[in-house]
């Protein structure tokens, strides 16, 4: 039977870590609950406590938020009051920054603030949609349910980010290694050959002359070239930060990678809005929050017209269709959800559909990108080697 590592707390707030035998993760959780523990973390059989700690210590703010949400949901679901749950989390948090934030939130609550108002004081950690969902949960008396939905939302978002990052690792390695090889050939290997060519004299082939000129320029003026590259990068980055620049950049990305970007933004929009609606957030407020998670400004700018259409009584499906930025299948699913009174459920289904479709599209894109990159690097390195060989062959024809 598999052995699971766990971290749990008692009703008194004492933290317990250890291992437990169970057929699966669900069974492990049930066993812990039956023994009077409140499970906070269950690790797969191959992970030990040290592995858990090392992973947690490397987590970013987003991962800290996910951990906080998961553990708070577990504590509230077990019947502990909010202030006591936060006090426990402040004591067990392995992130010093998150510990300070939880303590500050707890202090605000004890001074009379609501949970959502206390979270609102830390916008860098708790985004607007998170706070609005918490506020809706407080108003409806279902804070533990909302936290559970938030946990599912954050988990899905993390899986999507991790997948995109993982598939782009190999292309990034190709670019770095290929670029390093080319630079070494041009700045180290080729100059050694150029000394030999100069000593022997004679006319060199045109490709070799071009390559040597480029190599000498690179060695002599590398600092100027690097300055231009850095300066250009800073100018472009600052331009993209402006509203007009960001819009043009996002418009260009839509033209180059429209299919992938549309699927990504559709998945983000649908999952965010669906989760908000399930948590009791009003549609117009949910739309404004969902707009915040859309990174592409061309797509995000259409949400204002959708909000205006809803205020005019057109519903959400018709204005979204008129915006002409979301895929037809997503629009059809939203229309069905609106007509059947299950808009939140259909939005979540649409998000799941497009997350799966996005994974397939990214894999296809990377599959096509890899041979193109390998071929490009091969052509450049091949040109360098052929130019050197042509020079060597021309040397052998010189009279001695």
C-alpha positions as CSV (number, residue, x, y, z in Angstrom):
1,X,0.0,0.0,0.0
2,X,1.4,3.5,-0.9
3,X,2.8,5.7,1.9
4,X,1.7,9.3,1.8
5,X,3.5,12.2,3.5
6,X,1.1,14.6,5.2
7,X,1.0,17.9,7.1
8,X,-2.0,18.4,9.4
9,X,-3.3,20.4,12.3
10,X,-5.3,19.5,15.4
11,X,-8.4,21.5,16.5
12,X,-6.1,23.1,19.1
13,X,-3.8,24.4,16.4
14,X,-0.8,22.0,16.8
15,X,1.0,21.0,13.6
16,X,1.6,17.4,12.9
17,X,3.8,16.0,10.1
18,X,4.3,12.3,9.2
19,X,3.4,9.5,6.9
20,X,0.2,7.4,6.5
21,X,-0.6,4.3,4.5
22,X,-3.6,4.6,2.1
23,X,-4.7,3.4,-1.3
24,X,-5.0,6.9,-2.7
25,X,-4.9,10.5,-1.7
26,X,-8.6,10.7,-0.9
27,X,-8.3,7.7,1.4
28,X,-5.3,9.3,3.2
29,X,-7.4,12.5,3.8
30,X,-10.3,10.4,5.2
31,X,-8.0,8.5,7.5
32,X,-6.5,11.7,8.9
33,X,-10.0,13.2,9.5
34,X,-11.1,10.1,11.3
35,X,-8.1,10.4,13.7
36,X,-9.0,14.0,14.5
37,X,-6.6,15.8,12.2
38,X,-7.3,18.5,9.7
39,X,-5.2,17.8,6.6
40,X,-3.3,20.7,5.2
41,X,-1.0,19.0,2.7
42,X,-0.9,15.5,1.3
43,X,2.2,14.6,-0.8
44,X,2.5,11.8,-3.4
45,X,4.2,8.6,-2.2
46,X,7.5,9.5,-3.9
47,X,7.8,12.8,-2.0
48,X,9.1,13.1,1.6
49,X,8.7,15.9,4.1
50,X,12.0,17.4,3.0
51,X,10.9,17.4,-0.6
52,X,7.7,19.2,0.4
53,X,9.7,21.8,2.3
54,X,12.1,22.4,-0.5
55,X,9.3,22.9,-3.0
56,X,7.4,25.2,-0.8
57,X,10.5,27.3,-0.1
58,X,10.9,27.9,-3.8
59,X,7.3,29.0,-4.4
60,X,6.6,32.4,-5.8
61,X,3.9,34.8,-4.6
62,X,1.3,33.0,-6.8
63,X,2.2,29.7,-5.4
64,X,2.1,31.1,-1.9
65,X,-1.4,32.4,-2.6
66,X,-2.4,28.9,-3.8
67,X,-1.0,27.3,-0.7
68,X,-2.7,29.9,1.5
69,X,-6.0,29.3,-0.2
70,X,-5.8,25.5,0.0
71,X,-4.9,25.4,3.7
72,X,-7.4,28.1,4.7
73,X,-10.2,26.2,2.8
74,X,-9.3,23.0,4.6
75,X,-9.4,24.7,8.0
76,X,-12.6,26.6,7.5
77,X,-14.2,23.4,6.0
78,X,-13.3,21.6,9.3
79,X,-15.3,24.2,11.2
80,X,-12.5,26.4,12.6
81,X,-13.3,30.1,12.9
82,X,-11.6,32.5,10.5
83,X,-9.3,34.3,13.0
84,X,-8.1,31.0,14.5
85,X,-7.5,29.5,11.0
86,X,-5.4,32.6,10.0
87,X,-3.5,32.4,13.3
88,X,-2.6,28.7,12.5
89,X,-1.6,29.6,8.9
90,X,0.6,32.5,10.2
91,X,2.4,30.0,12.4
92,X,3.0,27.3,9.8
93,X,3.8,29.5,6.7
94,X,7.2,28.8,5.4
95,X,7.3,32.1,3.4
96,X,8.5,34.9,5.7
97,X,6.7,37.4,3.4
98,X,3.4,35.5,3.4
99,X,3.7,35.1,7.2
100,X,3.9,38.9,7.6
101,X,0.9,39.4,5.3
102,X,-1.3,36.8,7.1
103,X,-0.4,38.4,10.4
104,X,-1.3,41.9,9.0
105,X,-4.7,40.5,7.7
106,X,-5.4,38.9,11.1
107,X,-4.6,42.1,12.9
108,X,-7.0,44.1,10.6
109,X,-9.8,41.5,11.2
110,X,-9.3,41.8,15.0
111,X,-9.6,45.5,14.7
112,X,-13.0,45.2,13.0
113,X,-12.3,44.9,9.3
114,X,-14.0,42.3,7.1
115,X,-11.8,39.6,5.6
116,X,-12.2,41.0,2.1
117,X,-11.3,44.6,3.3
118,X,-8.2,43.2,5.1
119,X,-7.1,41.4,2.0
120,X,-7.6,44.5,-0.1
121,X,-4.8,46.2,1.7
122,X,-2.3,43.8,0.0
123,X,-3.1,44.1,-3.7
124,X,0.3,42.7,-4.8
125,X,-0.6,39.4,-3.3
126,X,-4.4,39.3,-3.5
127,X,-5.8,40.3,-7.0
128,X,-9.1,42.1,-7.4
129,X,-11.1,39.0,-8.6
130,X,-9.8,37.1,-5.5
131,X,-11.1,39.9,-3.2
132,X,-14.4,40.1,-4.9
133,X,-15.0,36.4,-4.6
134,X,-14.1,36.5,-0.9
135,X,-16.5,39.5,-0.5
136,X,-19.3,37.5,-2.2
137,X,-18.6,34.5,0.0
138,X,-18.8,36.7,3.1
139,X,-22.1,38.2,2.0
140,X,-23.6,34.8,1.3
141,X,-22.1,33.1,4.4
142,X,-20.3,30.5,2.2
143,X,-16.7,31.6,2.6
144,X,-15.4,28.0,2.8
145,X,-17.2,27.1,-0.5
146,X,-15.8,30.2,-2.3
147,X,-12.3,29.4,-1.0
148,X,-12.7,25.9,-2.4
149,X,-13.7,27.3,-5.8
150,X,-10.8,29.8,-5.6
151,X,-8.5,26.9,-4.9
152,X,-9.7,25.0,-8.0
153,X,-9.3,28.2,-10.1
154,X,-5.8,28.8,-8.9
155,X,-4.8,25.2,-9.5
156,X,-6.1,25.3,-13.1
157,X,-4.3,28.6,-13.7
158,X,-1.0,27.1,-12.3
159,X,-1.3,24.0,-14.4
160,X,-1.8,26.1,-17.6
161,X,1.2,28.3,-16.7
162,X,3.4,25.3,-15.9
163,X,2.5,23.5,-19.2
164,X,3.3,26.6,-21.3
165,X,6.7,27.0,-19.5
166,X,7.6,23.4,-19.8
167,X,7.0,23.1,-23.5
168,X,9.1,26.2,-24.2
169,X,12.2,25.0,-22.3
170,X,13.6,23.0,-25.2
171,X,13.3,25.8,-27.8
172,X,15.0,28.2,-25.3
173,X,17.9,25.7,-24.8
174,X,18.2,25.5,-28.6
175,X,18.4,29.3,-29.0
176,X,21.0,29.7,-26.1
177,X,23.3,26.8,-27.2
178,X,23.0,27.7,-30.9
179,X,23.7,31.3,-30.3
180,X,26.6,30.5,-28.0
181,X,28.1,28.2,-30.7
182,X,27.9,30.9,-33.4
183,X,29.4,33.6,-31.2
184,X,32.3,31.2,-30.2
185,X,33.0,30.4,-33.9
186,X,32.9,34.1,-34.9
187,X,34.9,35.6,-32.0
188,X,37.4,32.8,-31.1
189,X,37.8,30.1,-33.8
190,X,37.6,32.3,-36.9
191,X,40.1,34.9,-35.8
192,X,42.7,32.2,-35.3
193,X,42.2,31.1,-38.9
194,X,42.3,34.8,-40.1
195,X,45.9,35.1,-38.8
196,X,47.0,32.1,-40.9
197,X,45.2,33.5,-43.9
198,X,46.9,36.9,-43.6
199,X,50.4,35.3,-43.2
200,X,50.0,33.2,-46.3
201,X,48.5,36.0,-48.4
202,X,46.5,35.4,-51.5
203,X,42.9,36.2,-52.4
204,X,40.3,34.7,-50.1
205,X,36.9,33.5,-51.4
206,X,34.1,36.1,-51.1
207,X,32.1,34.2,-48.4
208,X,35.3,34.0,-46.3
209,X,35.9,37.8,-46.7
210,X,32.4,38.6,-45.7
211,X,32.7,36.4,-42.6
212,X,36.0,37.8,-41.6
213,X,34.8,41.3,-42.0
214,X,31.8,40.5,-39.8
215,X,34.0,38.7,-37.2
216,X,36.5,41.6,-37.0
217,X,33.6,44.1,-36.7
218,X,32.0,42.0,-33.9
219,X,35.3,41.8,-32.0
220,X,36.3,45.5,-32.4
221,X,32.9,47.1,-31.8
222,X,31.1,44.5,-29.7
223,X,30.4,47.1,-27.0
224,X,28.8,49.5,-29.5
225,X,26.7,46.7,-30.9
226,X,25.7,45.6,-27.4
227,X,24.8,49.2,-26.4
228,X,22.6,49.5,-29.5
229,X,20.8,46.2,-28.7
230,X,20.3,47.1,-25.0
231,X,19.2,50.7,-25.9
232,X,16.8,49.4,-28.6
233,X,15.4,46.8,-26.1
234,X,14.8,49.5,-23.5
235,X,13.1,51.8,-26.0
236,X,10.8,49.1,-27.3
237,X,10.0,47.9,-23.8
238,X,9.1,51.5,-22.7
239,X,7.0,51.9,-25.8
240,X,5.1,48.7,-25.1
241,X,4.4,49.9,-21.6
242,X,2.4,52.9,-23.1
243,X,-1.2,52.3,-23.9
244,X,-0.8,52.8,-27.7
245,X,2.4,50.7,-27.8
246,X,0.8,47.9,-25.8
247,X,-2.2,47.8,-28.1
248,X,0.0,47.7,-31.3
249,X,2.2,45.0,-29.8
250,X,-0.8,42.9,-28.8
251,X,-2.3,43.4,-32.2
252,X,0.9,42.2,-33.8
253,X,0.9,39.1,-31.6
254,X,-2.7,38.3,-32.6
255,X,-1.6,38.4,-36.3
256,X,1.4,36.2,-35.7
257,X,0.0,33.7,-33.1
258,X,-3.7,34.4,-33.3
259,X,-5.0,30.8,-32.7
260,X,-2.9,30.2,-29.6
261,X,-3.5,33.6,-28.1
262,X,-7.3,33.5,-28.7
263,X,-7.5,30.0,-27.0
264,X,-5.4,31.2,-24.1
265,X,-7.4,34.3,-23.5
266,X,-10.7,32.5,-24.0
267,X,-9.7,29.9,-21.4
268,X,-8.7,32.6,-18.9
269,X,-11.8,34.7,-19.5
270,X,-14.2,31.8,-19.3
271,X,-12.7,30.2,-16.2
272,X,-12.4,33.5,-14.3
273,X,-16.0,34.7,-15.1
274,X,-17.4,31.2,-14.5
275,X,-15.7,30.9,-11.1
276,X,-16.9,34.4,-10.1
277,X,-20.5,33.7,-11.1
278,X,-20.5,30.4,-9.2
279,X,-19.3,32.3,-6.2
280,X,-22.2,34.7,-6.4
281,X,-20.5,37.7,-7.9
282,X,-22.9,39.8,-10.2
283,X,-22.4,39.5,-13.9
284,X,-21.2,43.0,-14.6
285,X,-18.8,43.0,-11.7
286,X,-17.6,39.6,-12.8
287,X,-17.0,40.9,-16.4
288,X,-14.8,43.7,-15.1
289,X,-12.8,41.3,-13.0
290,X,-12.5,38.8,-15.9
291,X,-11.3,41.7,-18.1
292,X,-8.3,42.2,-15.7
293,X,-7.0,38.6,-16.4
294,X,-7.0,39.1,-20.2
295,X,-3.4,40.0,-21.1
296,X,-4.1,40.9,-24.7
297,X,-5.4,44.5,-24.8
298,X,-7.0,44.1,-28.2
299,X,-9.3,41.4,-26.7
300,X,-9.6,43.1,-23.3
301,X,-10.8,46.3,-25.0
302,X,-13.9,44.6,-26.4
303,X,-15.2,43.7,-22.9
304,X,-16.4,47.3,-22.3
305,X,-18.7,47.0,-25.3
306,X,-20.0,43.6,-23.9
307,X,-20.7,45.3,-20.6
308,X,-22.6,48.1,-22.4
309,X,-24.6,45.5,-24.3
310,X,-25.6,43.7,-21.0
311,X,-26.8,47.1,-19.6
312,X,-29.0,47.5,-22.6
313,X,-30.6,44.1,-22.0
314,X,-28.9,42.2,-24.8
315,X,-27.5,39.5,-22.4
316,X,-23.9,38.4,-22.8
317,X,-23.9,36.0,-25.8
318,X,-24.9,38.6,-28.4
319,X,-22.4,41.3,-27.4
320,X,-19.6,38.7,-27.2
321,X,-20.5,37.5,-30.7
322,X,-20.5,41.1,-32.0
323,X,-17.1,41.7,-30.4
324,X,-15.7,39.0,-32.8
325,X,-12.7,38.1,-30.7
326,X,-13.7,34.7,-29.1
327,X,-13.8,31.4,-31.0
328,X,-17.2,30.2,-32.3
329,X,-17.4,27.1,-30.1
330,X,-16.9,29.2,-27.0
331,X,-19.6,31.6,-28.1
332,X,-22.0,28.8,-28.8
333,X,-21.4,27.3,-25.3
334,X,-21.9,30.7,-23.7
335,X,-25.2,31.1,-25.6
336,X,-26.5,27.7,-24.5
337,X,-25.5,28.5,-20.9
338,X,-27.3,31.8,-21.0
339,X,-30.5,30.2,-22.5
340,X,-30.6,27.3,-20.0
341,X,-29.7,29.4,-17.0
342,X,-26.4,27.6,-16.5
343,X,-24.0,30.3,-17.7
344,X,-21.5,29.7,-14.9
345,X,-21.3,25.9,-15.6
346,X,-21.0,26.4,-19.4
347,X,-18.2,29.0,-18.9
348,X,-16.2,26.5,-16.8
349,X,-16.8,23.8,-19.5
350,X,-15.7,26.2,-22.2
351,X,-12.5,27.0,-20.2
352,X,-11.7,23.3,-19.8
353,X,-12.3,22.7,-23.5
354,X,-10.0,25.5,-24.6
355,X,-7.3,24.7,-22.0
356,X,-7.1,21.2,-23.6
357,X,-7.2,22.6,-27.1
358,X,-4.5,25.2,-26.1
359,X,-2.2,22.4,-24.9
360,X,-2.6,20.6,-28.3
361,X,-2.0,23.9,-30.2
362,X,1.2,24.7,-28.2
363,X,2.6,21.2,-28.8
364,X,2.0,21.6,-32.5
365,X,3.6,25.0,-32.5
366,X,6.7,23.8,-30.7
367,X,6.8,20.7,-32.9
368,X,7.0,23.0,-35.9
369,X,9.3,25.6,-34.3
370,X,12.0,23.1,-33.3
371,X,13.0,21.9,-36.8
372,X,12.8,25.6,-38.1
373,X,15.2,26.6,-35.3
374,X,17.5,23.6,-35.8
375,X,17.6,24.3,-39.6
376,X,18.3,28.0,-39.1
377,X,21.1,27.4,-36.7
378,X,22.4,24.7,-39.0
379,X,22.5,27.0,-42.0
380,X,24.3,29.7,-40.1
381,X,26.9,27.3,-38.6
382,X,27.1,25.5,-42.0
383,X,27.9,28.8,-43.7
384,X,30.7,29.6,-41.2
385,X,32.2,26.2,-41.7
386,X,31.9,26.2,-45.5
387,X,33.5,29.6,-45.6
388,X,36.4,28.4,-43.6
389,X,36.8,25.3,-45.7
390,X,36.8,27.4,-48.9
391,X,39.6,29.4,-47.5
392,X,41.6,26.3,-46.6
393,X,41.1,24.9,-50.1
394,X,42.2,28.2,-51.6
395,X,45.4,28.1,-49.4
396,X,46.3,24.7,-50.7
397,X,46.3,26.2,-54.3
398,X,48.8,28.9,-53.4
399,X,52.4,28.4,-54.7
400,X,55.0,27.8,-51.9
